[in-house]
Amino acid sequence: MTREKLATRLKTSLDELRMQVLGAQVLLGFQFQSLFQPAFERNCSASRAVAAIGLVAICLSVAALVAPPAQHRLVERGDASDRILRIANRCAGVSLGLLAIALGCDAYVAAAAQGSSARAIGFACLVVGVAVGTWFGVGLMWRRRRFRGGDDMGERETVDLHTKIEQMLTESRVILPGAQAMLGFQLIVTMTDAFGNLPPAVKGAHFSALSAVMLSVILLITPAAVHRLSFEGEDYARFHRIGSWLLTIALVPLAAGIALDFSVATWRLSSSAVGAIWGGVGMFTVLIAVWYVWPLSLRGRRKQS
């Protein structure tokens, strides 16, 4: 069987990432919203600790899912390569592992609210086992040996302008649905009684997070609007540059929004202002490192080689 073009395989990989990122960010929004439900106040310390682990896992899962589009923009400049395809596949695998952990943590918290801790642990292990067995076990059963050769950057394929624009818009669709879902959960939280009882500083952090994610959503929708209104749907190199910059910039407020709400969640879980600050700073550092520092360092190595 002839080998598919790199650009086609990369498009398929991005579509698969889009399936994962929506589910991951919906789960992230649910986990954040659950911290403001009345039943949260009755959770034991073990449930709160497990909820914290699940929150960290799902945030890192989202970070891994957004990393391939970030690298495709900053390192490959919209071209297809073996390297970016490998990165997309590996990030998808890492994200699924973290998502399985998050699902297990959520299963424990939900079961612990209904009965004993032993049953909750058993249910959580069952959920993780089924997720890992289905996502990884089934795939490994049919895995075939594939040839892996070439240098670190692998084969590279320069694609035409239409394909670059199509992939850029696909990458926007990878990130946008999850960001919109997260924004919806953020808005719902402001309507809860628990939110009204928060200290002003914590409320301010949440509203800053909400504003940041809202800005990210606006920026992610802008390329489609510009394509229709300014370029009448035609393929122009200038539009590809504009869309790429908008997509790249949109990740900054998205990272800020996730980090700020992670800080709010840390405060809800620990009631520690210091822990909340360091939690938010740490999460923002991780997201910026994965979405910007890592790609830019790879681009620098490519220029030197």
Phi and psi restraints in degrees (value plus and minus 20) as a CYANA .aco file:
   2 THR   PHI     -88.0   -48.0
   2 THR   PSI     128.2   168.2
   3 ARG   PHI     -96.8   -56.8
   3 ARG   PSI     113.2   153.2
   4 GLU   PHI     -86.7   -46.7
   4 GLU   PSI     133.6   173.6
   5 LYS   PHI     -82.5   -42.5
   5 LYS   PSI     124.1   164.1
   6 LEU   PHI     -76.0   -36.0
   6 LEU   PSI     -62.0   -22.0
   7 ALA   PHI     -81.2   -41.2
   7 ALA   PSI     -60.0   -20.0
   8 THR   PHI     -87.6   -47.6
   8 THR   PSI     -63.1   -23.1
   9 ARG   PHI     -85.5   -45.5
   9 ARG   PSI     -57.6   -17.6
  10 LEU   PHI     -86.4   -46.4
  10 LEU   PSI     -60.0   -20.0
  11 LYS   PHI     -79.9   -39.9
  11 LYS   PSI     -63.2   -23.2
  12 THR   PHI     -82.6   -42.6
  12 THR   PSI     -61.9   -21.9
  13 SER   PHI     -83.3   -43.3
  13 SER   PSI     -60.7   -20.7
  14 LEU   PHI     -85.4   -45.4
  14 LEU   PSI     -58.1   -18.1
  15 ASP   PHI     -83.3   -43.3
  15 ASP   PSI     -57.6   -17.6
  16 GLU   PHI     -87.9   -47.9
  16 GLU   PSI     -58.1   -18.1
  17 LEU   PHI     -81.9   -41.9
  17 LEU   PSI     -57.2   -17.2
  18 ARG   PHI     -81.3   -41.3
  18 ARG   PSI     -58.4   -18.4
  19 MET   PHI     -82.1   -42.1
  19 MET   PSI     -61.8   -21.8
  20 GLN   PHI     -93.3   -53.3
  20 GLN   PSI     -60.8   -20.8
  21 VAL   PHI     -88.3   -48.3
  21 VAL   PSI     -53.6   -13.6
  22 LEU   PHI     -84.5   -44.5
  22 LEU   PSI     -66.8   -26.8
  23 GLY   PHI     -83.0   -43.0
  23 GLY   PSI     -60.2   -20.2
  24 ALA   PHI     -85.6   -45.6
  24 ALA   PSI     -63.2   -23.2
  25 GLN   PHI     -97.1   -57.1
  25 GLN   PSI     -48.2    -8.2
  26 VAL   PHI     -83.9   -43.9
  26 VAL   PSI     -63.0   -23.0
  27 LEU   PHI     -84.8   -44.8
  27 LEU   PSI     -58.1   -18.1
  28 LEU   PHI     -81.3   -41.3
  28 LEU   PSI     -64.9   -24.9
  29 GLY   PHI     -83.5   -43.5
  29 GLY   PSI     -59.6   -19.6
  30 PHE   PHI     -83.9   -43.9
  30 PHE   PSI     -64.2   -24.2
  31 GLN   PHI     -81.4   -41.4
  31 GLN   PSI     -60.8   -20.8
  32 PHE   PHI     -86.3   -46.3
  32 PHE   PSI     -64.0   -24.0
  33 GLN   PHI     -84.2   -44.2
  33 GLN   PSI     -55.2   -15.2
  34 SER   PHI     -82.4   -42.4
  34 SER   PSI     -45.8    -5.8
  35 LEU   PHI     -87.9   -47.9
  35 LEU   PSI     -33.9     6.1
  36 PHE   PHI    -129.2   -89.2
  36 PHE   PSI      -9.1    30.9
  37 GLN   PHI    -105.9   -65.9
  37 GLN   PSI     131.2   171.2
  38 PRO   PHI     -76.5   -36.5
  38 PRO   PSI     -55.9   -15.9
  39 ALA   PHI     -85.9   -45.9
  39 ALA   PSI     -41.7    -1.7
  40 PHE   PHI     -80.8   -40.8
  40 PHE   PSI     -56.6   -16.6
  41 GLU   PHI     -82.8   -42.8
  41 GLU   PSI     -43.4    -3.4
  42 ARG   PHI    -112.0   -72.0
  42 ARG   PSI     -24.4    15.6
  43 ASN   PHI     -86.7   -46.7
  43 ASN   PSI     121.8   161.8
  44 CYS   PHI     -96.6   -56.6
  44 CYS   PSI     152.6   192.6
  45 SER   PHI     -84.3   -44.3
  45 SER   PSI     -53.7   -13.7
  46 ALA   PHI     -84.7   -44.7
  46 ALA   PSI     -63.2   -23.2
  47 SER   PHI     -83.7   -43.7
  47 SER   PSI     -57.3   -17.3
  48 ARG   PHI     -87.5   -47.5
  48 ARG   PSI     -59.5   -19.5
  49 ALA   PHI     -85.2   -45.2
  49 ALA   PSI     -62.6   -22.6
  50 VAL   PHI     -85.8   -45.8
  50 VAL   PSI     -59.8   -19.8
  51 ALA   PHI     -81.3   -41.3
  51 ALA   PSI     -57.2   -17.2
  52 ALA   PHI     -85.5   -45.5
  52 ALA   PSI     -61.4   -21.4
  53 ILE   PHI     -82.5   -42.5
  53 ILE   PSI     -63.7   -23.7
  54 GLY   PHI     -82.4   -42.4
  54 GLY   PSI     -57.8   -17.8
  55 LEU   PHI     -85.9   -45.9
  55 LEU   PSI     -63.5   -23.5
  56 VAL   PHI     -82.8   -42.8
  56 VAL   PSI     -63.5   -23.5
  57 ALA   PHI     -81.8   -41.8
  57 ALA   PSI     -63.1   -23.1
  58 ILE   PHI     -93.0   -53.0
  58 ILE   PSI     -52.5   -12.5
  59 CYS   PHI     -85.1   -45.1
  59 CYS   PSI     -63.0   -23.0
  60 LEU   PHI     -87.5   -47.5
  60 LEU   PSI     -52.9   -12.9
  61 SER   PHI     -82.5   -42.5
  61 SER   PSI     -63.8   -23.8
  62 VAL   PHI     -83.8   -43.8
  62 VAL   PSI     -60.6   -20.6
  63 ALA   PHI     -79.1   -39.1
  63 ALA   PSI     -63.0   -23.0
  64 ALA   PHI     -86.5   -46.5
  64 ALA   PSI     -56.3   -16.3
  65 LEU   PHI     -90.8   -50.8
  65 LEU   PSI     -52.5   -12.5
  66 VAL   PHI    -105.6   -65.6
  66 VAL   PSI     -35.1     4.9
  67 ALA   PHI     -79.9   -39.9
  67 ALA   PSI     -64.3   -24.3
  68 PRO   PHI     -81.2   -41.2
  68 PRO   PSI     -66.7   -26.7
  69 PRO   PHI     -79.1   -39.1
  69 PRO   PSI     -57.6   -17.6
  70 ALA   PHI     -82.8   -42.8
  70 ALA   PSI     -63.6   -23.6
  71 GLN   PHI     -89.5   -49.5
  71 GLN   PSI     -55.9   -15.9
  72 HIS   PHI     -81.7   -41.7
  72 HIS   PSI     -57.5   -17.5
  73 ARG   PHI     -94.0   -54.0
  73 ARG   PSI     -69.8   -29.8
  74 LEU   PHI    -103.5   -63.5
  74 LEU   PSI     -53.3   -13.3
  75 VAL   PHI    -117.2   -77.2
  75 VAL   PSI     -71.2   -31.2
  76 GLU   PHI    -108.9   -68.9
  76 GLU   PSI     -32.3     7.7
  77 ARG   PHI      36.4    76.4
  77 ARG   PSI      15.0    55.0
  78 GLY   PHI      70.6   110.6
  78 GLY   PSI     -27.4    12.6
  79 ASP   PHI    -100.8   -60.8
  79 ASP   PSI     140.5   180.5
  80 ALA   PHI    -114.8   -74.8
  80 ALA   PSI     126.1   166.1
  81 SER   PHI    -172.9  -132.9
  81 SER   PSI     137.3   177.3
  82 ASP   PHI     -79.3   -39.3
  82 ASP   PSI     -58.6   -18.6
  83 ARG   PHI     -82.0   -42.0
  83 ARG   PSI     -68.4   -28.4
  84 ILE   PHI     -88.4   -48.4
  84 ILE   PSI     -50.3   -10.3
  85 LEU   PHI     -87.5   -47.5
  85 LEU   PSI     -61.5   -21.5
  86 ARG   PHI     -84.1   -44.1
  86 ARG   PSI     -61.9   -21.9
  87 ILE   PHI     -81.6   -41.6
  87 ILE   PSI     -63.7   -23.7
  88 ALA   PHI     -80.6   -40.6
  88 ALA   PSI     -63.1   -23.1
  89 ASN   PHI     -87.9   -47.9
  89 ASN   PSI     -61.0   -21.0
  90 ARG   PHI     -88.3   -48.3
  90 ARG   PSI     -61.9   -21.9
  91 CYS   PHI     -84.0   -44.0
  91 CYS   PSI     -57.1   -17.1
  92 ALA   PHI     -82.6   -42.6
  92 ALA   PSI     -61.2   -21.2
  93 GLY   PHI     -85.8   -45.8
  93 GLY   PSI     -64.9   -24.9
  94 VAL   PHI     -80.1   -40.1
  94 VAL   PSI     -62.9   -22.9
  95 SER   PHI     -82.5   -42.5
  95 SER   PSI     -60.1   -20.1
  96 LEU   PHI     -84.8   -44.8
  96 LEU   PSI     -58.9   -18.9
  97 GLY   PHI     -81.9   -41.9
  97 GLY   PSI     -65.0   -25.0
  98 LEU   PHI     -86.8   -46.8
  98 LEU   PSI     -56.7   -16.7
  99 LEU   PHI     -84.8   -44.8
  99 LEU   PSI     -57.8   -17.8
 100 ALA   PHI     -82.3   -42.3
 100 ALA   PSI     -61.5   -21.5
 101 ILE   PHI     -82.9   -42.9
 101 ILE   PSI     -64.7   -24.7
 102 ALA   PHI     -82.3   -42.3
 102 ALA   PSI     -61.9   -21.9
 103 LEU   PHI     -82.8   -42.8
 103 LEU   PSI     -60.8   -20.8
 104 GLY   PHI     -82.8   -42.8
 104 GLY   PSI     -61.5   -21.5
 105 CYS   PHI     -83.6   -43.6
 105 CYS   PSI     -64.0   -24.0
 106 ASP   PHI     -84.1   -44.1
 106 ASP   PSI     -58.1   -18.1
 107 ALA   PHI     -83.3   -43.3
 107 ALA   PSI     -60.1   -20.1
 108 TYR   PHI     -82.6   -42.6
 108 TYR   PSI     -67.6   -27.6
 109 VAL   PHI     -81.5   -41.5
 109 VAL   PSI     -63.0   -23.0
 110 ALA   PHI     -85.7   -45.7
 110 ALA   PSI     -62.1   -22.1
 111 ALA   PHI     -92.0   -52.0
 111 ALA   PSI     -56.1   -16.1
 112 ALA   PHI     -83.8   -43.8
 112 ALA   PSI     -49.5    -9.5
 113 ALA   PHI     -92.1   -52.1
 113 ALA   PSI     -35.9     4.1
 114 GLN   PHI    -123.0   -83.0
 114 GLN   PSI     -41.0    -1.0
 115 GLY   PHI    -185.4  -145.4
 115 GLY   PSI    -167.1  -127.1
 116 SER   PHI     -97.0   -57.0
 116 SER   PSI     141.4   181.4
 117 SER   PHI     -88.1   -48.1
 117 SER   PSI     -54.6   -14.6
 118 ALA   PHI     -82.2   -42.2
 118 ALA   PSI     -64.4   -24.4
 119 ARG   PHI     -85.1   -45.1
 119 ARG   PSI     -57.4   -17.4
 120 ALA   PHI     -84.6   -44.6
 120 ALA   PSI     -61.7   -21.7
 121 ILE   PHI     -83.7   -43.7
 121 ILE   PSI     -63.4   -23.4
 122 GLY   PHI     -82.1   -42.1
 122 GLY   PSI     -62.8   -22.8
 123 PHE   PHI     -85.6   -45.6
 123 PHE   PSI     -61.4   -21.4
 124 ALA   PHI     -83.1   -43.1
 124 ALA   PSI     -63.9   -23.9
 125 CYS   PHI     -83.4   -43.4
 125 CYS   PSI     -58.2   -18.2
 126 LEU   PHI     -82.7   -42.7
 126 LEU   PSI     -65.1   -25.1
 127 VAL   PHI     -81.9   -41.9
 127 VAL   PSI     -66.3   -26.3
 128 VAL   PHI     -83.4   -43.4
 128 VAL   PSI     -62.5   -22.5
 129 GLY   PHI     -82.4   -42.4
 129 GLY   PSI     -63.8   -23.8
 130 VAL   PHI     -86.0   -46.0
 130 VAL   PSI     -62.8   -22.8
 131 ALA   PHI     -82.8   -42.8
 131 ALA   PSI     -69.7   -29.7
 132 VAL   PHI     -85.3   -45.3
 132 VAL   PSI     -62.9   -22.9
 133 GLY   PHI     -83.0   -43.0
 133 GLY   PSI     -57.9   -17.9
 134 THR   PHI     -96.2   -56.2
 134 THR   PSI     -66.4   -26.4
 135 TRP   PHI     -94.4   -54.4
 135 TRP   PSI     -55.8   -15.8
 136 PHE   PHI    -129.0   -89.0
 136 PHE   PSI     -63.5   -23.5
 137 GLY   PHI     -81.2   -41.2
 137 GLY   PSI     -67.6   -27.6
 138 VAL   PHI     -83.4   -43.4
 138 VAL   PSI     -61.4   -21.4
 139 GLY   PHI     -85.3   -45.3
 139 GLY   PSI     -60.3   -20.3
 140 LEU   PHI     -88.2   -48.2
 140 LEU   PSI     -46.7    -6.7
 141 MET   PHI     -81.1   -41.1
 141 MET   PSI     -56.9   -16.9
 142 TRP   PHI    -125.7   -85.7
 142 TRP   PSI      -7.2    32.8
 143 ARG   PHI     -88.9   -48.9
 143 ARG   PSI     115.4   155.4
 144 ARG   PHI    -131.9   -91.9
 144 ARG   PSI     130.1   170.1
 145 ARG   PHI     -88.2   -48.2
 145 ARG   PSI     112.3   152.3
 146 ARG   PHI    -141.9  -101.9
 146 ARG   PSI     126.2   166.2
 147 PHE   PHI     -94.0   -54.0
 147 PHE   PSI     111.6   151.6
 148 ARG   PHI    -145.3  -105.3
 148 ARG   PSI      95.2   135.2
 149 GLY   PHI    -160.7  -120.7
 149 GLY   PSI    -194.1  -154.1
 150 GLY   PHI      67.1   107.1
 150 GLY   PSI    -199.3  -159.3
 151 ASP   PHI    -102.5   -62.5
 151 ASP   PSI    -192.3  -152.3
 152 ASP   PHI     -80.8   -40.8
 152 ASP   PSI     -56.3   -16.3
 153 MET   PHI    -103.2   -63.2
 153 MET   PSI     -38.6     1.4
 154 GLY   PHI      50.5    90.5
 154 GLY   PSI    -192.2  -152.2
 155 GLU   PHI     -88.0   -48.0
 155 GLU   PSI     123.9   163.9
 156 ARG   PHI    -147.0  -107.0
 156 ARG   PSI     118.8   158.8
 157 GLU   PHI    -146.4  -106.4
 157 GLU   PSI      97.4   137.4
 158 THR   PHI     -97.9   -57.9
 158 THR   PSI     101.1   141.1
 159 VAL   PHI    -122.6   -82.6
 159 VAL   PSI     141.6   181.6
 160 ASP   PHI     -94.3   -54.3
 160 ASP   PSI     146.0   186.0
 161 LEU   PHI     -80.6   -40.6
 161 LEU   PSI     -61.9   -21.9
 162 HIS   PHI     -79.6   -39.6
 162 HIS   PSI     -62.9   -22.9
 163 THR   PHI     -86.5   -46.5
 163 THR   PSI     -59.7   -19.7
 164 LYS   PHI     -80.3   -40.3
 164 LYS   PSI     -64.2   -24.2
 165 ILE   PHI     -86.2   -46.2
 165 ILE   PSI     -61.8   -21.8
 166 GLU   PHI     -81.1   -41.1
 166 GLU   PSI     -63.4   -23.4
 167 GLN   PHI     -90.4   -50.4
 167 GLN   PSI     -55.5   -15.5
 168 MET   PHI     -82.2   -42.2
 168 MET   PSI     -63.2   -23.2
 169 LEU   PHI     -88.3   -48.3
 169 LEU   PSI     -53.9   -13.9
 170 THR   PHI     -84.0   -44.0
 170 THR   PSI     -61.5   -21.5
 171 GLU   PHI     -83.9   -43.9
 171 GLU   PSI     -55.8   -15.8
 172 SER   PHI     -83.2   -43.2
 172 SER   PSI     -59.7   -19.7
 173 ARG   PHI     -90.9   -50.9
 173 ARG   PSI     -43.0    -3.0
 174 VAL   PHI     -84.0   -44.0
 174 VAL   PSI     -62.4   -22.4
 175 ILE   PHI    -110.5   -70.5
 175 ILE   PSI     -57.6   -17.6
 176 LEU   PHI     -80.3   -40.3
 176 LEU   PSI     -69.9   -29.9
 177 PRO   PHI     -79.1   -39.1
 177 PRO   PSI     -61.1   -21.1
 178 GLY   PHI     -85.6   -45.6
 178 GLY   PSI     -60.1   -20.1
 179 ALA   PHI     -83.8   -43.8
 179 ALA   PSI     -59.3   -19.3
 180 GLN   PHI     -86.3   -46.3
 180 GLN   PSI     -60.5   -20.5
 181 ALA   PHI     -83.5   -43.5
 181 ALA   PSI     -62.3   -22.3
 182 MET   PHI     -83.0   -43.0
 182 MET   PSI     -60.6   -20.6
 183 LEU   PHI     -80.9   -40.9
 183 LEU   PSI     -60.0   -20.0
 184 GLY   PHI     -81.1   -41.1
 184 GLY   PSI     -64.1   -24.1
 185 PHE   PHI     -85.6   -45.6
 185 PHE   PSI     -57.1   -17.1
 186 GLN   PHI     -81.9   -41.9
 186 GLN   PSI     -60.9   -20.9
 187 LEU   PHI     -87.0   -47.0
 187 LEU   PSI     -58.7   -18.7
 188 ILE   PHI     -82.4   -42.4
 188 ILE   PSI     -59.2   -19.2
 189 VAL   PHI     -78.1   -38.1
 189 VAL   PSI     -56.4   -16.4
 190 THR   PHI     -86.2   -46.2
 190 THR   PSI     -34.7     5.3
 191 MET   PHI    -113.7   -73.7
 191 MET   PSI     -20.0    20.0
 192 THR   PHI    -107.7   -67.7
 192 THR   PSI     134.7   174.7
 193 ASP   PHI     -86.1   -46.1
 193 ASP   PSI     -57.3   -17.3
 194 ALA   PHI     -81.9   -41.9
 194 ALA   PSI     -56.0   -16.0
 195 PHE   PHI     -85.0   -45.0
 195 PHE   PSI     -57.0   -17.0
 196 GLY   PHI     -84.3   -44.3
 196 GLY   PSI     -42.7    -2.7
 197 ASN   PHI    -112.0   -72.0
 197 ASN   PSI     -19.2    20.8
 198 LEU   PHI     -92.5   -52.5
 198 LEU   PSI     133.0   173.0
 199 PRO   PHI     -81.0   -41.0
 199 PRO   PSI     131.1   171.1
 200 PRO   PHI     -74.2   -34.2
 200 PRO   PSI     -58.4   -18.4
 201 ALA   PHI     -84.6   -44.6
 201 ALA   PSI     -58.7   -18.7
 202 VAL   PHI     -90.8   -50.8
 202 VAL   PSI     -59.8   -19.8
 203 LYS   PHI     -80.0   -40.0
 203 LYS   PSI     -62.8   -22.8
 204 GLY   PHI     -82.1   -42.1
 204 GLY   PSI     -58.5   -18.5
 205 ALA   PHI     -83.2   -43.2
 205 ALA   PSI     -61.2   -21.2
 206 HIS   PHI     -87.4   -47.4
 206 HIS   PSI     -62.7   -22.7
 207 PHE   PHI     -85.5   -45.5
 207 PHE   PSI     -53.0   -13.0
 208 SER   PHI     -86.3   -46.3
 208 SER   PSI     -60.9   -20.9
 209 ALA   PHI     -83.7   -43.7
 209 ALA   PSI     -63.8   -23.8
 210 LEU   PHI     -80.4   -40.4
 210 LEU   PSI     -63.5   -23.5
 211 SER   PHI     -85.6   -45.6
 211 SER   PSI     -58.5   -18.5
 212 ALA   PHI     -85.9   -45.9
 212 ALA   PSI     -64.8   -24.8
 213 VAL   PHI     -86.9   -46.9
 213 VAL   PSI     -56.5   -16.5
 214 MET   PHI     -82.4   -42.4
 214 MET   PSI     -61.8   -21.8
 215 LEU   PHI     -83.3   -43.3
 215 LEU   PSI     -61.1   -21.1
 216 SER   PHI     -81.7   -41.7
 216 SER   PSI     -63.2   -23.2
 217 VAL   PHI     -81.0   -41.0
 217 VAL   PSI     -63.3   -23.3
 218 ILE   PHI     -80.8   -40.8
 218 ILE   PSI     -65.1   -25.1
 219 LEU   PHI     -86.0   -46.0
 219 LEU   PSI     -56.4   -16.4
 220 LEU   PHI     -91.0   -51.0
 220 LEU   PSI     -48.1    -8.1
 221 ILE   PHI    -101.4   -61.4
 221 ILE   PSI     -44.2    -4.2
 222 THR   PHI     -77.1   -37.1
 222 THR   PSI     -62.3   -22.3
 223 PRO   PHI     -76.1   -36.1
 223 PRO   PSI     -61.3   -21.3
 224 ALA   PHI     -84.4   -44.4
 224 ALA   PSI     -60.6   -20.6
 225 ALA   PHI     -85.9   -45.9
 225 ALA   PSI     -62.8   -22.8
 226 VAL   PHI     -84.0   -44.0
 226 VAL   PSI     -60.8   -20.8
 227 HIS   PHI     -80.1   -40.1
 227 HIS   PSI     -59.9   -19.9
 228 ARG   PHI     -96.1   -56.1
 228 ARG   PSI     -68.9   -28.9
 229 LEU   PHI    -101.2   -61.2
 229 LEU   PSI     -60.1   -20.1
 230 SER   PHI    -114.0   -74.0
 230 SER   PSI     -54.1   -14.1
 231 PHE   PHI    -136.1   -96.1
 231 PHE   PSI     -15.9    24.1
 232 GLU   PHI      31.9    71.9
 232 GLU   PSI      15.2    55.2
 233 GLY   PHI      56.8    96.8
 233 GLY   PSI     -16.4    23.6
 234 GLU   PHI    -104.8   -64.8
 234 GLU   PSI     140.1   180.1
 235 ASP   PHI    -108.8   -68.8
 235 ASP   PSI      97.1   137.1
 236 TYR   PHI    -152.8  -112.8
 236 TYR   PSI     120.4   160.4
 237 ALA   PHI     -81.3   -41.3
 237 ALA   PSI     -54.5   -14.5
 238 ARG   PHI     -83.5   -43.5
 238 ARG   PSI     -59.3   -19.3
 239 PHE   PHI     -85.3   -45.3
 239 PHE   PSI     -58.8   -18.8
 240 HIS   PHI     -81.5   -41.5
 240 HIS   PSI     -60.9   -20.9
 241 ARG   PHI     -85.6   -45.6
 241 ARG   PSI     -64.0   -24.0
 242 ILE   PHI     -82.5   -42.5
 242 ILE   PSI     -68.3   -28.3
 243 GLY   PHI     -82.7   -42.7
 243 GLY   PSI     -59.2   -19.2
 244 SER   PHI     -84.3   -44.3
 244 SER   PSI     -62.7   -22.7
 245 TRP   PHI     -84.7   -44.7
 245 TRP   PSI     -62.6   -22.6
 246 LEU   PHI     -82.3   -42.3
 246 LEU   PSI     -62.9   -22.9
 247 LEU   PHI     -84.4   -44.4
 247 LEU   PSI     -60.9   -20.9
 248 THR   PHI     -86.6   -46.6
 248 THR   PSI     -64.6   -24.6
 249 ILE   PHI     -86.1   -46.1
 249 ILE   PSI     -54.6   -14.6
 250 ALA   PHI     -82.0   -42.0
 250 ALA   PSI     -43.2    -3.2
 251 LEU   PHI     -92.1   -52.1
 251 LEU   PSI     -42.6    -2.6
 252 VAL   PHI     -86.2   -46.2
 252 VAL   PSI     -75.2   -35.2
 253 PRO   PHI     -85.5   -45.5
 253 PRO   PSI     -49.2    -9.2
 254 LEU   PHI     -84.5   -44.5
 254 LEU   PSI     -64.0   -24.0
 255 ALA   PHI     -82.3   -42.3
 255 ALA   PSI     -61.6   -21.6
 256 ALA   PHI     -83.8   -43.8
 256 ALA   PSI     -61.7   -21.7
 257 GLY   PHI     -84.1   -44.1
 257 GLY   PSI     -65.1   -25.1
 258 ILE   PHI     -83.6   -43.6
 258 ILE   PSI     -63.2   -23.2
 259 ALA   PHI     -85.7   -45.7
 259 ALA   PSI     -62.4   -22.4
 260 LEU   PHI     -85.0   -45.0
 260 LEU   PSI     -62.1   -22.1
 261 ASP   PHI     -92.2   -52.2
 261 ASP   PSI     -48.4    -8.4
 262 PHE   PHI     -83.9   -43.9
 262 PHE   PSI     -57.5   -17.5
 263 SER   PHI     -84.1   -44.1
 263 SER   PSI     -63.4   -23.4
 264 VAL   PHI     -81.9   -41.9
 264 VAL   PSI     -63.4   -23.4
 265 ALA   PHI     -83.7   -43.7
 265 ALA   PSI     -58.9   -18.9
 266 THR   PHI     -82.9   -42.9
 266 THR   PSI     -59.1   -19.1
 267 TRP   PHI     -85.3   -45.3
 267 TRP   PSI     -61.8   -21.8
 268 ARG   PHI     -82.8   -42.8
 268 ARG   PSI     -55.2   -15.2
 269 LEU   PHI    -100.4   -60.4
 269 LEU   PSI     -51.3   -11.3
 270 SER   PHI    -139.1   -99.1
 270 SER   PSI     -37.7     2.3
 271 SER   PHI      38.8    78.8
 271 SER   PSI       5.8    45.8
 272 SER   PHI    -131.9   -91.9
 272 SER   PSI      98.7   138.7
 273 ALA   PHI     -86.4   -46.4
 273 ALA   PSI     -60.6   -20.6
 274 VAL   PHI     -84.1   -44.1
 274 VAL   PSI     -64.3   -24.3
 275 GLY   PHI     -82.3   -42.3
 275 GLY   PSI     -58.5   -18.5
 276 ALA   PHI     -84.7   -44.7
 276 ALA   PSI     -62.9   -22.9
 277 ILE   PHI     -83.9   -43.9
 277 ILE   PSI     -69.5   -29.5
 278 TRP   PHI     -87.3   -47.3
 278 TRP   PSI     -54.0   -14.0
 279 GLY   PHI     -82.4   -42.4
 279 GLY   PSI     -66.0   -26.0
 280 GLY   PHI     -84.7   -44.7
 280 GLY   PSI     -63.9   -23.9
 281 VAL   PHI     -83.2   -43.2
 281 VAL   PSI     -62.7   -22.7
 282 GLY   PHI     -83.2   -43.2
 282 GLY   PSI     -63.5   -23.5
 283 MET   PHI     -86.6   -46.6
 283 MET   PSI     -61.2   -21.2
 284 PHE   PHI     -82.6   -42.6
 284 PHE   PSI     -60.2   -20.2
 285 THR   PHI     -82.7   -42.7
 285 THR   PSI     -63.3   -23.3
 286 VAL   PHI     -82.9   -42.9
 286 VAL   PSI     -66.6   -26.6
 287 LEU   PHI     -83.9   -43.9
 287 LEU   PSI     -64.3   -24.3
 288 ILE   PHI     -86.1   -46.1
 288 ILE   PSI     -57.8   -17.8
 289 ALA   PHI     -84.0   -44.0
 289 ALA   PSI     -61.9   -21.9
 290 VAL   PHI     -95.0   -55.0
 290 VAL   PSI     -59.0   -19.0
 291 TRP   PHI    -109.6   -69.6
 291 TRP   PSI     -40.9    -0.9
 292 TYR   PHI    -148.1  -108.1
 292 TYR   PSI     -72.6   -32.6
 293 VAL   PHI     -83.9   -43.9
 293 VAL   PSI     -67.2   -27.2
 294 TRP   PHI     -80.2   -40.2
 294 TRP   PSI     -71.7   -31.7
 295 PRO   PHI     -81.0   -41.0
 295 PRO   PSI     -62.1   -22.1
 296 LEU   PHI     -86.3   -46.3
 296 LEU   PSI     -53.8   -13.8
 297 SER   PHI     -87.4   -47.4
 297 SER   PSI     -57.2   -17.2
 298 LEU   PHI     -86.1   -46.1
 298 LEU   PSI     -59.4   -19.4
 299 ARG   PHI     -84.6   -44.6
 299 ARG   PSI     -58.4   -18.4
 300 GLY   PHI     -83.5   -43.5
 300 GLY   PSI     -59.3   -19.3
 301 ARG   PHI     -86.0   -46.0
 301 ARG   PSI     -55.9   -15.9
 302 ARG   PHI     -86.4   -46.4
 302 ARG   PSI     -60.5   -20.5
 303 LYS   PHI     -84.1   -44.1
 303 LYS   PSI     -54.8   -14.8
 304 GLN   PHI     -95.2   -55.2
 304 GLN   PSI     -46.8    -6.8
